[in-house]
Amino acid sequence: MHAGFLAVNSGSPYGADKTLQKHCEDIRTSIEQFREAFRDSLPAAANAAIERFMEDGGKQIRENNAGDAKLVRTIIVKLVAFEAELSFCLDSQTERVRSAAELAFMHLQRLIVVDQDYRAKWRKAFEKHETHCERLGALHLLWHGIWAFKVDANGGKTDLVYQEPPQIGSAPVALGMVLTEWKRGIGNPDTEYVAAKEQAALYSGGVLAGVELESQRYLVVVTKKQIVPPGDLIEGTVTYRHINIAVEPEAPSTAARRLAK
C-alpha cells in the first residue's frame, strides 16, 4: 500500500490530496478528543498506541500545512496501521476479561438491591465471616465467566470456594482469572482496603488457565451501607481497583445525601 501511494510522483489533478489532508486533520482531532475523554479508562496499551501515533503521524498531520501529496499518503498508511493496533488493544482477550469483571461487580450490587432473597443471603454472609462473602462473590463472578482467586501464604493462588490451591486446567470454560481480595468493612473501610492491597501485592504467580488479568487486581470491601471507595492505585503495571459492595444498600439519592454530610 505504502509503495503504491509513493509511486505516484505528482499530486491529484482533482484536489484529492487536499481533501484527504482535511480528513486526516479531522481524524487527528477526533483521536485527541477520544484520548482526553477516555484516558483514565483505556487500557495502558491503548493509551501508549495513541501517544505514539500523536507524536508521529499526528504531528505530521498538524505540520502538513502545504498539503504535501506524498506526506498525506504516508500519513494515511500510518492511520491504517494505528487503527489496526488500537482495535487490537481494545478488543484483546485481557480487555474482555477486565470488562466482564467490571460488569460482574456492577451486576452483583444491583442484584442485592432488587432480589430480597439474595440480599438476605449476603446479609447473613456479612454477619458470619469475610470468607462467606468471598465464596458468594466468587460464584457470582463465575456467572460472568470470571474465575476469581485470592493470594495464598506463598504468593500464589487460592480458590475462593474451596480455600485450596486450584488445579492446573481446572478452569476450562472460564473467560479468564482475576485476583480479588475481599474484606468486611465492620470497622474503618479505608483500613480494610489497605490490608487487602497488602495481601494482593504478595501475588507472584503466573497464568494458570486461559487468560489471567494481571494488570488489574480487585480490592473488595463489603459494608452494610454504601461508601465512597478510594480511587484506583497504580503501581508499575498493576492497577488496584477499589470496589464496594453494600449488603443493605440505600437508594442512590439517599446514599448521596448521607455521604455528602
C-alpha positions in Angstrom: 0.0 0.0 0.0 2.7 2.4 1.0 4.8 1.7 -2.1 1.8 2.1 -4.3 1.0 5.5 -2.9 4.5 6.8 -3.2 4.9 5.5 -6.8 2.6 8.4 -7.9 5.0 11.3 -8.4 2.5 14.1 -8.5 -0.5 15.2 -6.6 -4.0 14.5 -7.8 -5.2 16.9 -10.5 -8.6 17.0 -8.9 -7.5 18.0 -5.5 -8.0 14.6 -3.8 -4.8 15.0 -1.7 -6.1 18.2 -0.2 -9.4 16.5 0.6 -7.5 13.6 2.2 -5.4 16.0 4.2 -8.6 17.7 5.6 -10.0 14.2 6.5 -6.7 13.5 8.3 -6.9 16.7 10.3 -10.5 15.8 11.3 -9.4 12.3 12.3 -6.5 13.7 14.4 -8.9 16.0 16.2 -11.2 13.1 16.9 -8.4 11.0 18.3 -7.3 13.8 20.5 -10.9 14.2 21.9 -11.2 10.5 22.4 -7.9 10.4 24.3 -8.9 13.3 26.6 -12.4 11.8 27.3 -11.3 8.2 28.0 -7.6 8.4 29.0 -8.3 7.1 32.5 -10.4 4.2 31.5 -8.4 3.0 28.4 -6.0 0.0 28.7 -2.4 1.1 29.1 -1.5 -0.4 25.7 -4.2 1.6 24.0 -3.0 4.9 25.6 0.5 4.0 24.6 -0.6 3.4 21.0 -2.4 6.7 20.9 0.6 8.6 22.3 3.0 7.0 19.7 0.7 7.9 16.8 0.2 11.5 18.0 3.9 12.0 18.4 4.5 10.7 14.8 1.6 10.8 12.4 -0.4 13.3 14.5 2.5 15.7 14.4 2.9 15.2 10.6 -0.8 16.0 10.1 -0.6 19.2 12.1 2.6 20.4 10.3 1.5 19.5 6.7 0.0 22.9 6.0 1.1 22.9 2.4 -0.7 19.6 1.8 2.3 17.7 0.5 0.9 14.8 -1.6 3.4 12.2 -0.6 3.3 13.1 3.1 -0.5 12.9 3.0 -0.3 9.3 1.6 2.3 8.4 4.2 0.0 9.7 6.9 -2.8 7.6 5.6 -0.7 4.4 5.8 0.2 5.3 9.4 -3.5 5.9 10.2 -4.4 2.4 8.8 -1.6 0.8 11.0 -2.8 2.8 14.0 -6.4 1.7 13.5 -5.3 -1.9 13.5 -3.2 -1.6 16.6 -5.8 0.3 18.6 -8.5 -2.1 17.6 -6.4 -5.0 18.9 -5.7 -3.2 22.2 -9.4 -2.5 22.7 -10.6 -6.0 21.7 -7.9 -8.1 23.3 -8.8 -11.1 25.5 -7.4 -9.3 28.5 -9.6 -6.3 27.9 -12.7 -8.6 27.6 -11.8 -10.2 31.0 -11.5 -6.7 32.5 -14.8 -5.6 31.1 -16.5 -8.8 32.3 -15.2 -8.4 35.8 -16.4 -4.8 36.0 -19.8 -5.8 34.8 -19.9 -8.7 37.3 -19.4 -6.4 40.2 -22.0 -3.9 39.0 -24.4 -6.8 38.5 -23.7 -8.1 41.9 -24.6 -4.8 43.7 -27.8 -4.3 41.6 -28.8 -7.9 42.3 -28.6 -7.3 46.0 -30.8 -4.2 45.5 -33.6 -5.9 43.7 -33.6 -9.5 44.9 -34.7 -9.8 48.5 -33.6 -13.4 48.9 -30.2 -12.6 47.5 -29.9 -9.6 49.8 -30.7 -11.7 52.8 -28.1 -14.3 51.8 -25.4 -11.5 51.6 -26.5 -10.0 54.9 -26.1 -13.5 56.5 -22.7 -13.9 54.9 -21.6 -10.4 56.1 -22.6 -11.2 59.7 -20.6 -14.5 59.7 -17.2 -14.0 58.2 -15.5 -12.5 55.1 -14.8 -16.0 53.7 -18.6 -16.4 53.3 -18.6 -13.1 51.3 -15.6 -14.4 49.2 -17.4 -17.6 48.3 -20.7 -15.8 47.3 -18.6 -13.2 45.3 -16.6 -15.9 43.5 -19.8 -17.8 42.5 -21.3 -14.6 41.1 -18.2 -13.7 39.1 -18.2 -17.3 37.7 -21.7 -16.5 36.2 -19.9 -13.9 34.1 -17.1 -16.3 33.1 -14.6 -15.0 35.7 -12.7 -17.4 37.9 -11.8 -15.3 41.0 -8.9 -16.3 43.3 -7.0 -14.8 46.2 -3.4 -14.8 47.3 -2.1 -17.7 49.4 0.7 -17.6 52.0 3.3 -18.2 49.4 2.1 -15.5 47.0 0.3 -18.0 44.7 -3.4 -18.7 44.1 -6.1 -20.0 46.4 -9.6 -20.9 45.2 -12.2 -18.8 47.0 -14.8 -21.5 47.3 -12.8 -24.5 48.4 -9.9 -22.5 50.0 -7.4 -24.7 48.3 -4.9 -24.2 45.5 -6.7 -24.5 42.2 -5.5 -27.3 39.9 -4.0 -26.6 36.5 -6.6 -27.0 33.8 -9.5 -26.8 36.3 -11.0 -23.7 34.7 -11.5 -24.8 31.0 -14.7 -22.8 30.5 -13.7 -19.6 32.3 -13.2 -16.4 30.2 -10.3 -15.5 32.5 -8.9 -15.5 36.0 -8.9 -12.4 38.3 -7.2 -11.7 41.6 -9.6 -10.5 44.2 -9.2 -9.7 47.9 -12.4 -9.5 50.0 -12.7 -7.7 53.4 -15.6 -6.9 55.7 -15.9 -3.3 56.4 -17.1 -3.6 60.0 -14.6 -1.0 61.2 -12.8 1.6 59.1 -13.2 0.7 55.4 -10.0 2.5 54.5 -8.1 0.3 56.8 -9.6 -2.8 55.2 -8.7 -1.5 51.7 -5.1 -1.1 52.9 -5.0 -4.6 54.3 -6.5 -6.0 51.1 -3.9 -4.2 49.0 -1.0 -5.5 51.1 -2.3 -9.0 50.6 -2.9 -8.6 46.9 0.6 -7.2 46.4 2.1 -10.5 47.5 0.9 -12.3 44.4 3.8 -13.5 42.3 2.2 -16.3 40.3 1.6 -16.7 36.5 -1.0 -17.8 34.2 -2.8 -20.9 35.3 -5.5 -21.5 32.7 -7.0 -19.4 29.9 -6.2 -15.7 30.3 -5.2 -14.2 33.6 -5.9 -10.5 34.2 -2.5 -9.4 35.7 -2.8 -5.7 35.0 -5.7 -5.2 37.5 -6.4 -6.5 41.0 -9.7 -6.0 42.7 -9.9 -5.0 46.4 -13.4 -5.5 47.5 -14.8 -4.2 50.9 -18.3 -5.4 51.8 -20.2 -3.0 54.0 -23.7 -2.5 55.3 -24.3 0.8 53.6 -22.6 2.3 50.6 -19.3 4.1 51.0 -17.2 6.0 48.6 -14.2 3.8 47.8 -10.7 5.3 47.2 -9.6 5.9 43.6 -7.5 3.5 41.6 -4.0 2.9 42.9 -1.4 2.3 40.2 1.9 0.7 41.0 4.1 -0.2 38.0 2.0 -2.1 35.5 -0.6 -3.1 38.1 -3.8 -1.1 38.9 -5.6 -1.8 42.2 -9.3 -1.3 41.8 -11.3 -0.4 44.9 -14.8 -2.0 44.9 -17.6 -1.5 47.5 -20.4 -4.0 47.8 -23.2 -2.9 50.2 -25.5 -5.6 51.7 -28.1 -3.1 52.9 -27.9 -0.6 50.0 -29.9 2.7 50.1 -31.5 4.4 47.2 -28.8 6.4 45.3 -30.3 9.8 46.3 -30.4 8.8 50.0 -26.9 7.5 49.9 -25.6 10.6 48.2 -27.1 12.9 50.9 -25.7 10.7 53.7 -22.2 10.6 52.1 -22.3 14.4 51.5 -22.6 15.2 55.2 
